[in-house]
Amino acid sequence: MTQMEDHSGRRQGAEQSMATELRPEVYKRIVLAKFLHEAGATACTVKHDQMAFSKGLLLLHDAVEAALGAVADHVHAMLRGNTYLLEYYNLIDKAKPLQRVPYRAQMRNLNALRNNIKHLGILPDTKANAHFPDTVRAILEEVCEDYLELDYAKVSLKGAIANETVLSRIIDAESALDKGSIEDALIGLAYAMYHICEYRTGPSPFSDVGMPTDEIPPVRFPSVYATEFTVTLLEYGVDPYAYHHFKNLTPMIGQEEGQLVYWWNKHYGHPANWTPDNARFCLSFCIDTALKFQAKEDSLGITLTYYSQVFEDLIEPVKERAVFWDQSSKLPPLALLQAPKKREPVFILEAGGSIVGVAHDSQDRLDEWFVISTGIPSKSGGLGFGFVDKEEVRITRRSKAT
């Protein structure tokens, strides 16, 4: 049985339940430090790419600087203007003489690498410096515990998520987990993951074109186990093994009559698996995946706009008439195993007439257009569709009216 999506997701709750005595600006700097560390550690995994590894070391350096800046602020160290990484050691030690900031020698080495990269153009040896992600995590954990009484592992990066829909789902899931509503938390995280990446492999609105009505599935689910999607996960630095565990612990999200619904697979979707530890794993993995997709897309520095967002096509007949059909003249591979269905005309565009819509072709049917338009009759009274030979129509692109 599928269940309808609840649209009550909203921002709520304080960001630092584990750090109630910390000033918000101090806690946010620790969140920033963790975000920078995660991004730096991910970049440093590309051992064969010195440029990417160099970027990772710079981010790790910034992560430590952000964390020590937060500590210095918290202990009321005597800060004057811009303060740099190694200067924080003496300032914090002076403010807290009974404690010592750890890993001074290692951070001196990291600072030297940073200067070589930024100021001299000397790129680091990736193998010799592969330990820095772990070293930086260790210093972040220790200074949080020793100076801020904060469990670094429980610092949530959800505040760095830019997608409002994903963030609201995660906040609600976290709230449900705190209340002991494990099933609700897992459902919310499933919706969050759908909006993070699974929608990319979901069915097209026109997936059912040409299919007999009785063969159209009532709910269409994304192809999350397809090889293409696994490659996408790897491209964004997401572990497919961990992702499949996440999928076993959360329901599938699909589309039913234009609405998102969820469905539990009975093999794993049952109360014996609805445990706090499993939910915490799913929460952490969901946040991590959201940030990896976000960071990758931000780093490309490009903007992709879908054709129909900005353009529409004016479609006119070239001769006396253009006939639009209910299916392509090109049979799909699976159709060859079945008795071919007779094509039927759905619309005739007479000379002098025109319709406005969007015309698409594809690699396997370069000689015909698939046209979507309100000018083509449909049973629902909305958008209709039809296939037409390219020689029968003239397509004129124009900017979409705003």
C-alpha positions in Angstrom: 0.0 0.0 0.0 1.3 3.4 -0.9 0.9 6.5 1.2 0.6 10.1 0.1 3.3 12.7 0.8 2.8 14.9 3.8 3.6 18.6 2.9 4.0 19.8 6.4 7.9 20.0 6.2 9.1 23.2 7.7 12.1 24.8 9.3 12.1 24.4 13.1 14.3 23.7 16.1 17.6 25.1 17.2 20.7 24.1 15.3 22.7 23.3 18.4 20.8 21.0 20.7 24.2 19.5 21.8 25.7 23.0 22.4 23.1 24.9 24.3 25.7 26.9 26.3 27.6 28.0 23.2 26.8 31.3 21.6 25.1 30.8 18.2 27.9 32.4 16.2 30.5 30.1 17.9 28.5 27.0 17.0 28.0 28.1 13.4 31.8 28.5 13.0 32.1 24.8 14.1 29.5 23.8 11.6 31.5 25.7 9.0 34.6 23.9 10.1 33.0 20.6 9.8 31.6 21.5 6.3 35.0 22.6 5.2 36.6 19.4 6.5 34.1 17.2 4.8 34.6 19.0 1.5 38.4 18.9 1.9 38.4 15.2 2.8 36.4 14.4 -0.3 38.7 16.4 -2.5 41.7 14.6 -1.0 40.4 11.2 -2.0 41.3 11.9 -5.6 45.0 10.8 -5.1 45.8 10.9 -8.9 44.8 14.6 -9.2 47.2 17.0 -7.6 45.0 19.9 -8.3 42.0 18.4 -6.6 44.2 17.2 -3.7 45.7 20.7 -3.4 42.1 22.1 -3.1 41.4 19.6 -0.4 44.4 20.7 1.7 43.4 24.3 1.4 39.9 23.4 2.6 41.4 21.4 5.5 43.6 24.3 6.5 40.5 26.6 6.4 38.6 24.1 8.5 41.2 24.1 11.3 41.4 27.9 11.1 37.6 28.2 11.5 37.5 25.8 14.4 40.3 27.5 16.3 38.7 30.8 15.6 35.6 29.6 17.2 37.5 28.3 20.2 39.4 31.6 20.6 36.2 33.5 20.5 34.6 31.2 23.1 37.5 31.4 25.6 37.8 35.2 25.1 41.3 35.2 23.6 42.8 38.6 22.8 42.1 38.7 19.1 43.2 41.7 17.1 42.2 42.0 13.4 43.0 39.2 11.1 44.4 36.1 12.9 46.0 33.2 11.1 46.1 29.5 11.9 49.4 29.2 13.8 48.7 32.5 15.8 45.6 30.9 17.3 47.8 28.4 19.2 49.5 31.0 21.3 46.4 33.1 21.8 44.3 30.2 23.0 47.1 28.8 25.2 47.5 32.2 26.8 43.7 32.4 27.5 43.7 28.8 28.8 47.2 28.3 30.3 46.3 24.9 31.8 45.5 23.5 28.4 47.4 23.1 25.2 45.9 23.1 21.7 47.0 19.8 20.1 48.7 19.0 16.8 50.9 22.1 16.6 53.6 20.4 14.6 51.2 18.8 12.2 49.4 22.1 11.6 52.7 23.9 11.0 53.3 21.4 8.2 49.8 21.9 6.8 50.3 25.6 6.9 53.6 25.2 5.0 51.8 23.2 2.4 49.1 25.8 2.1 51.7 28.6 1.6 53.5 26.5 -1.1 50.3 25.9 -3.0 48.9 29.5 -2.7 52.0 31.6 -2.9 54.7 29.5 -4.7 52.6 27.2 -6.9 54.3 24.1 -5.5 51.8 21.2 -5.5 51.9 18.6 -2.7 52.9 15.0 -2.8 49.5 13.2 -2.5 50.8 10.0 -1.0 53.0 11.7 1.6 50.2 14.0 2.8 47.2 11.6 2.5 47.0 11.5 6.3 45.8 15.1 6.7 42.0 14.5 6.5 42.3 12.2 9.5 44.7 14.5 11.3 42.4 17.5 10.8 39.4 15.5 12.0 41.3 14.5 15.1 42.1 18.1 16.0 38.5 19.2 15.4 37.2 16.5 17.6 39.7 17.3 20.4 39.3 21.0 20.5 35.5 20.7 20.4 35.5 18.3 23.4 38.3 20.0 25.4 37.3 23.7 24.9 33.6 23.7 23.9 32.4 20.5 25.7 30.9 19.6 22.4 30.6 16.2 20.8 31.9 16.9 17.3 30.3 13.7 15.9 26.9 15.2 16.7 27.5 18.6 15.1 24.9 18.7 12.3 25.7 20.0 8.9 22.1 20.3 7.9 22.3 24.1 8.2 24.6 24.1 5.1 22.0 22.5 2.9 20.7 25.1 0.4 17.7 23.1 -1.0 14.8 24.3 1.2 12.7 21.2 0.4 15.5 18.8 1.4 16.3 20.8 4.5 12.7 20.9 5.8 12.4 17.2 5.3 15.6 16.5 7.2 14.6 18.9 10.0 11.3 17.1 10.4 13.0 13.7 10.3 15.4 14.8 13.0 12.5 16.0 15.1 10.6 12.7 14.6 13.8 10.8 15.6 14.1 12.9 18.8 10.5 12.0 19.7 11.1 8.3 19.1 8.9 8.2 15.9 11.5 6.1 14.0 9.2 5.1 11.1 8.2 8.7 10.5 11.8 9.8 10.5 12.7 7.1 7.9 9.8 8.1 5.7 10.9 11.8 5.9 14.5 10.9 5.0 13.2 8.9 2.0 11.4 11.9 0.7 14.6 14.0 1.3 16.7 11.6 -0.7 14.2 11.6 -3.5 14.5 15.4 -3.8 18.3 15.2 -3.4 19.0 12.9 -6.3 16.5 10.2 -7.0 14.1 12.4 -9.0 16.8 12.5 -11.7 16.1 8.9 -12.6 12.4 9.1 -12.1 9.9 8.4 -14.9 9.3 11.0 -17.6 5.8 12.5 -17.8 5.7 10.9 -21.2 7.0 7.4 -20.2 3.6 5.9 -20.8 3.2 7.3 -24.3 1.9 4.6 -26.6 1.3 2.1 -23.8 -2.1 0.5 -23.5 -4.0 1.9 -20.6 -4.2 -1.5 -18.8 -0.4 -1.9 -18.9 0.4 1.5 -17.3 1.6 0.9 -13.7 -0.4 2.9 -11.1 2.8 4.1 -9.4 6.0 4.8 -11.2 9.2 4.5 -9.1 12.7 5.9 -10.0 15.3 3.5 -11.3 17.6 3.8 -8.3 19.3 0.4 -8.9 20.1 1.1 -12.5 23.8 1.1 -13.6 23.4 4.7 -14.8 22.3 5.9 -11.4 25.1 4.0 -9.6 27.6 5.8 -11.9 25.9 9.1 -10.9 26.4 8.3 -7.2 30.1 7.6 -7.8 30.5 10.8 -9.8 29.2 12.8 -6.8 31.4 10.8 -4.3 28.5 8.9 -2.7 29.2 5.3 -1.7 26.7 3.0 -3.5 27.1 0.3 -0.8 26.0 2.8 1.9 23.2 4.1 -0.4 21.8 0.6 -0.9 21.7 0.2 2.9 19.9 3.5 3.1 17.4 2.2 0.6 16.8 -1.0 2.5 16.0 1.0 5.6 13.7 3.6 4.0 10.6 3.3 1.8 10.6 3.8 -2.0 9.2 7.1 -3.2 7.2 7.0 -6.4 4.7 9.1 -8.4 1.0 8.3 -8.5 -1.3 10.6 -10.5 1.3 13.4 -10.2 1.7 13.1 -6.4 4.6 11.6 -4.5 3.8 8.5 -2.5 5.8 6.0 -0.4 5.9 2.2 -0.3 7.6 0.0 2.2 9.3 -3.2 0.9 8.2 -5.8 3.4 11.6 -7.6 3.4 13.3 -4.8 5.3 10.5 -2.2 6.0 9.3 -3.5 9.3 9.6 -2.5 13.0 12.6 -4.8 13.7 14.7 -2.5 11.5 13.1 0.7 12.8 15.8 1.3 15.4 17.4 4.6 16.6 20.8 3.5 15.3 19.5 2.7 11.9 17.6 6.0 11.8 20.7 8.0 12.8 22.7 6.3 10.1 20.1 7.3 7.5 20.0 10.8 8.9 23.8 11.2 8.7 24.0 9.6 5.3 21.2 11.8 3.9 22.8 15.0 5.0 26.2 13.9 3.7 24.7 13.0 0.3 22.8 16.3 0.1 26.1 18.2 0.7 28.0 16.1 -1.8 25.5 16.7 -4.6 25.4 20.4 -3.7 29.1 20.9 -3.6 29.7 19.1 -6.9 27.1 21.1 -8.7 28.4 24.4 -7.2 32.0 23.6 -8.1 31.2 23.2 -11.8 30.3 26.9 -12.2 27.8 26.3 -15.0 24.1 26.8 -15.3 21.9 24.4 -17.3 18.4 25.5 -18.4 15.9 23.1 -19.8 14.6 24.1 -23.2 10.9 24.3 -22.3 11.7 26.7 -19.4 12.6 29.5 -21.7 11.5 28.5 -25.2 8.4 27.2 -27.0 7.9 26.0 -30.6 5.5 27.4 -33.2 4.5 24.4 -35.3 3.0 24.9 -38.8 2.3 22.6 -41.7 4.6 22.7 -44.7 2.0 21.5 -47.2 -1.8 21.1 -47.1 -1.8 19.2 -43.9 0.3 17.6 -41.2 -0.8 14.4 -39.5 0.0 13.7 -35.9 -0.1 10.0 -34.8 -0.6 8.4 -31.4 2.7 6.5 -31.6 6.0 6.7 -33.3 6.7 5.1 -36.7 9.7 3.6 -35.1 8.9 0.5 -33.0 10.8 0.3 -29.7 13.0 -2.9 -29.3 10.5 -4.6 -26.9 7.6 -4.0 -29.3 9.3 -6.3 -31.8 8.4 -9.2 -29.5 4.7 -8.4 -29.6 2.1 -8.0 -32.3 2.4 -4.4 -33.6 -0.4 -2.0 -32.7 -1.9 0.0 -35.5 -1.1 3.7 -35.5 -4.0 6.0 -35.3 -4.1 9.7 -36.2 -4.8 12.0 -33.2 -4.7 15.4 -34.9 -4.6 17.0 -38.3 -3.1 20.4 -38.7 -4.5 22.1 -41.8 -2.6 24.6 -44.0 -2.8 28.1 -42.5 -3.1 26.8 -39.0 -0.6 26.5 -36.3 -0.2 25.2 -32.7 2.3 26.2 -30.0 4.1 23.6 -27.9 7.4 21.8 -27.7 8.8 19.5 -30.3 11.4 16.9 -29.4 13.3 14.3 -31.5 15.7 11.6 -30.3 18.6 9.5 -31.6 16.4 6.6 -32.6 13.9 8.7 -34.5 15.7 11.6 -36.2 13.1 11.9 -38.9 10.1 12.7 -36.7 9.0 15.1 -34.0 7.3 14.2 -30.7 5.1 17.2 -30.1 3.5 18.2 -26.8 0.9 20.9 -27.1 -2.5 22.1 -25.7 -3.4 22.4 -29.4 -3.5 18.6 -29.7 -6.7 17.0 -28.2 -6.3 14.9 -25.1 -8.7 12.9 -22.9 -7.8 15.0 -19.9 -8.3 18.3 -21.7 -4.8 19.4 -21.0 -1.6 18.7 -22.8 -1.9 16.4 -25.8 0.9 14.7 -27.7 1.5 13.3 -31.2 4.3 12.1 -33.5 4.7 13.9 -36.8 7.0 13.5 -39.8 9.6 16.3 -39.8 9.0 16.9 -43.5 5.4 17.8 -42.8 5.9 20.6 -40.3 8.0 23.7 -39.9 9.3 24.4 -36.3 10.1 28.0 -35.3 11.7 28.5 -31.9 10.6 31.6 -29.9 11.1 32.9 -26.4 8.5 31.8 -24.0 6.0 34.4 -22.9 6.5 35.5 -19.3 
